[in-house]
Amino acid sequence: MSKWLRTVFLVHAVVAAVGGLALLIAPGRTLDLFGWAPINAVLNVVSRTLGAGLLALAWSSWRGWRGATQAQVALLIEVEAIFTVLTCVGLLRLLLFSSWSVYVWLLFGVFAAFAVAWVVALLEVLRTRER
């Protein structure tokens, strides 16, 4: 596994863990940063679920960073790429058709950066499989 991919795994593990913990433990305060206040029961459930999902992705990135097999790394990259690309599609649709705070644009930027990194990593893994 390349050094830059190991770095992406580690950075993603930290970012996803911080975001996941924030949404799982303090969804109201976290969502307030993005302009979603006051929090209602649906947002509370959804944000805590997303927090748990982000923590699971952080764990998978941690496992990838620690050195998984080539097959495990490929699977982890596929999951990360799918999640981040679909998140970008959903956020971009939201951002283009309504007004949101700069923090939502920043969130989109973080997901977009990870989406690009994961797609590049996926293409690299697929290219090495073909050899």
Secondary structure by P-SEA (a helix, b strand, c coil): ccaaaaaaaaaaaaaaaaaaaaaaccaaaaaaaaccccccaaaaaaaaaaaaaaaaaaaaaaaaaacccaaaaaaaaaaaaaaaaaaaaaaaaaaacccccaaaaaaaaaaaaaaaaaaaaaaaaaaaaac
